[in-house]
Amino acid sequence: MTTRTRVLLVGATGETGSSIVDGLLEAGHFDVAALIRPRSMIKPAIATLRERGVEIRSCDLQASEEDLVQALKNIDVVVSSIAPSEQESQIPLAKAAKKAGVKRFVPCGFITVAPPGGIMWLRDEKEKVYNHIKQLYLPYTIVDVGWWYQLSYPRLASGKIDYAMTIANDEIIGDGTAPTALTDLRDIGRYIARIIVDDRTLNKMVFAYNIVMTQNQIYDLLEEVSGEKIERNHVHEETIVHRVLAARQSSETYPFDPLKFIPRYIAEYQLSWGIRGDNNPEYAKYLGYLTSKDLYPDFKHSDFKEYLEMVCQGTAKGIYTGRIASKAQQRSFPRTESSDSLFSRGRTFPRTESSDSLFGRV
């Protein structure tokens, strides 16, 4: 008889969290629970989780340590996939997990490969949590997943795939030859179902990815699948660095302002995977990751061409389409003071010692 593992998910109704729910339930040997804020208990998505057999535990991440420990009672593994702005809220959860005897804590990684220390603010926010987990001596696994299929392709002039898109994604970064690792969002949960019961991944970082492609190859493939010609809009290295510096200046506000930080996320992602070339398996191994290809050579991932065919046929599921800043029909983020400062063309920033550190690895 297969031993059942009791898993608690934080962020179970988000894009990544939903994939993890699917993967764990499909595997069949997990008892799945979801930690839900009390104010969110009436949402339809929570009722849907219950109907699928997910246990609902009501507790806020800002609750007392005693309440959090109680919410984690009899849990083997905690998997967090919370919003980018909430990373540090995992710190009290980790403390409670230690007290509750949780056997493995999977903090909210699930991004592209990038080194810590000034390349991506989001990566550095996550590293604060990782360091705290290690100080607690809490068993952990960090999982990153590369760039999603669902975010990797450009729009078509016909507009027929706009329904599935979050942003226009109409730029080729640099010359478009930087290889970047891609993963289908739908596969993330299937990877997690293997990783969290694998002794080899305990106290390790894992890079779970499907394929490696360049932007030029992605454009070529979408042209083949769609039969449409796609304009190649190259954005040069200096422009990306300019955007990063402008976005960082604009986002130096507190409390967190999504309209300022979303442009920063985009610019720093473009810098990391598009200019520096961080998001690839070779660099991941250099940084100390185990890779899904080495761990699970039998894993059958979703085919990228088949996914693009679904997109063109109108049968793919859109992502983030219910959020104000991500409606497919907008095709870009609304013009605001913060986005103007990101995309303006009149300002320039001189090369300095600090800006030099943003450029590609040498």
N, C-alpha and C positions, 0 to 999 in steps of 0.2 A: 504494500500500500504506500502510495506517495505521501510524504509528509507535507502537510499544508502549512504555508507560511502566511502569517498575519501581517498585512501591509496597510499602513495608514498614509493616505495621500493628502497633501496640502496643495490646493490649487486644482482640484479635480475637475472643475468645469471649464478651465482654460483650454487653449489649443493643445499645448503639450500634455496637460493633465488629462484631457479627454482621450488622447492617444494612449496614455499609460493605463487608464481604466480599461480601454478596449483590449490592450495587450495582456493585461493580467487576467481579465475574465476569459479571454480566449484560451489562455494557457490552461486554465481549469484547476490548478492546484494552489490557488491563493484565496485567502479570505480577505476581502478588500473593504476597507473603511475609508471614509472621507471626513476630514476636519473642516467644518463649515462655520463661518461667523454666524452668531445668533440672528443678526439682521438679514442674513441671506437665506434663512431657512424656508421662507415662503416662495422662493423663486421656483419656476417650473423645472429648471435644470436639476434641482435637488430632488424633486419628486421623480424625475426620470432615473436618477441614480438609484433611488430606493427600489424602483420597479425592476431594475436590472440586478438587484441583489446586493448592492453596496450598502454597508452599514453607515449611518450618518451619525457623527459625533459633533455636538455643538459646543464650540469654544472659540474665543477670540485669541489671536496671538498676543494680544496685550493683556490677557487675563493674568491672574496671579500664578506663580510657579506651582502652587498646589493644584490649581484647576487644570493647568497644562499637564501635570504629571498624571492626574486622574484621567484626562482625555487620552493619554498614551498607554493606559493600562492594558496589559496583555498583548502589546504590539511587538512584533519582531523587527520590522523594517519601516522606517519613515522615509517617504519620497516627497520632496518639495519641488513644486514648479510654480512658484508665486510670481507676481508681477515684478518687472525690473525695478520699480521704485520702492519695493518692500523688502529688499534683500536682508537688511539688518534685523528685520523682525524675526528672522530665523534663529537669532542668537538666544533669546529666552526659550525658544522651542528646543534647541539643542541642549540647553541646560536641563530642561525637563526630561528630555529623552535619556540623558545620562542617569538621572535619578530613577527613571522608570525602568531601566534595564533594557532599553532598546538595543538590539544586536547589530544594527547597521543603520546609519543615517546617510541618506542621499540628498545633499543640499541642492539648491536650484542652480545647476550648471546649465546644460542644454543650449550652449551657444557655440560659436565657431572657435577653433583653436586660436589662442592669442597669448602672448607672454604677459605676465603681470608687470605693473610699474609704468604707467603713463601712456600706454598705447590706446586702451579702451577703458573709459570710466566704468562701464558696466562690468568688465572683467575685474577691475580693482575692487568694486563693491562686493563682488562675489568672493574675492580672496580674503576680505575681512572676515567673512563667515567661515571660510575654510580654515583660516588660522585659529579662529576661536574653537572650532570643533577639535582641532589637533591639541590645543591647550587643555581641553577637557579630557583628552585621551578617549574620545568617543569613537567607536568603530565607524568607518565611513567609506563611501565610494563616490567619486566625482565623475559625472558622465557629461561629455560634450558631444555634439551631434553634427557639427558642420552647418552648412547653409541648406535650408529646406528647398526641396524641389519647388514647393509652392511659392517661393519668393525669388526664384532664380531666373525666370524668363521675362523677356520684354513684352510689351503689348503689341498687338497687330493694328495696322492702320485701319482695318475694317471695324475694329472695336468689338469683334465677336467674342473675345476672351476676357473682356473687361470685367465680366460678372465674377470671375474667380480671382481677381487681382486685388492686392492691398494698395500698392502704389504703382505708378507708371513703369518704373524700373527701366527707363529708356536710355541708360547711359552704359557705355563700355568703359571700364576703368583702365586707364593707361592704354596699352596696345591690345588688351584683351587676351593676353597669352598666359596670365598667371593661373596655374592650376588650383582649383578649389574643390574641397570635398563636399559632396551633396548627399542629403538624406531625405527620404520621403517622410513627411510628418507622420503618416500612418504607420511607419515602421518603428518609430521611437518606442512605443509601448512594447512591441515584440522584442526589441533589444533589451529593454528594462526587465522583462520577464525572465530573461536568461541571466543578466548581469547580477541581479540582486540575490540570486541563490548560488552564485559561483564563488567558491572560496578563493579562487585566483584573483578576484577583483577586490577583495577586502583590503581596505586602506590603500587603494590605488586610484589612479585616474584612468578612465577608459574613453577612447575616442571611437564612437559608434557611427559609422558612415557607410553609404552604399557605393558611390562611384566618385571618380575625380574627373572634372572637365574644366575647360577654359570657357570664358564668356563667348569667345568666337565660336567654339564648338556648339555651345548652347544655341546661339543665334542660327547657326547653320542647320541644326537639327529642327528647330522650330520652323524655319523656312521650308524644310523638306516636308514636315508633317502638315503644315497649314497651306502650302502652295502660295504663300504671300512673301513678297520681298520686304525685308525689314531694314530700315535706315540705320546705319552704324554711326552713332553719336559718341565719339571718343572724348573722354575728359582726362586731361593730362595731370600728371603727378603734382605739379605746383598748384593746380586748382583744388585738388583734394586736400592738400595741406592747408591752403588758404581757408577752405570750408571748415576744417577741423579747428583751426585756431579761432575763427569767427564764432563757431558754435560753442566753443568752450568759454569764450568771453561772454556770450549771450546767456549761457546757462548757469553762470555763477550767481544763482539766486537760491534762497531758501525761505520757505519750504519748497519741496519738489514741484516743478512746473512742467507738465508734460509737453506743452507747446514749445518749450525751450529745449527739453532734453531729447525729444524724438529726433529733431535734426542732428543733435550731437551723436545719438546712437548711429544714425545712418552714415554720417560723415566718418566716424571712427571705424565702423564696419568696413566701409569702402577703403579706408587707409590700410586696415589690417589685412583683409583677404585680397583686395584688389591691387594695392601698391606694394606692400611688404611681402605678400604671399605667405602669410602665416598659416592659413587654413588648409594644410595638406598633411597627409599621414607621416611623411618623413620628418617634418618639423615637430609634429605631435610626439613621435617617438623620441626625438631629441629632448623634448621637454619632460619626458618621463611617462607618457601615456602608454598603456596597453591599447591595442587596436582590435576592433571587432573582427577584422579579417583574419588576424592571427588566433583570436580566441574561438571564433565560431565560423570556420570555413564552410560549414554546411548551411549557413543562414541564407535563405532565398529572399532577397530583397525585392521591392517593387521596381519594375523596369521604368526608367525615365522616359523613354520614347512612348511607351504605352500610356504613361501619365499625361504626356503632352497631347497624345491623341484624344484622351478623355477631355482635356481642357478645350481642344478645338471642336470636339463634338458637343460641347455644352453640358457634359455630365459630371464634371469635376466639382468638388465642394470648395467653395470660397473660404478664405480664412479672414478673421478679424473684420468681416464685412458688417457686423452690427455695431462697430465702434465709430464714434464721431470722426476721429482722425484717420479712419481707415476705410471709409466707404469706397467701394470699387469705382463708382461713377465719378468720384472726385479726381481720380487719376494722379493726384499730387496732394500734398498737405496744403491747407488753406494759407493764403498769404497773411502773415502776421508780422509784428515787429521783430519777433525772434527769427522767423523763417526768412524775412528780408535780409537780416544780418548774415544769415547763412549763405543765401544764394546771390547776394549783391555782387556786382562785377567791378564796382568802382574802387574798392579798398584793396590794398595789398599789405602783406606782412613781410618784413625783411627776414632773410635767413639768419637764424641765431643758433647758438649752441643747443638751446632747448628744442627749436624746430628741426634741427638736423637729426635729432634722435627719433623723429617721426618717420623718417624715410626708410627705404628698404634695408633689410639685413645685408651686411657686407661680409 
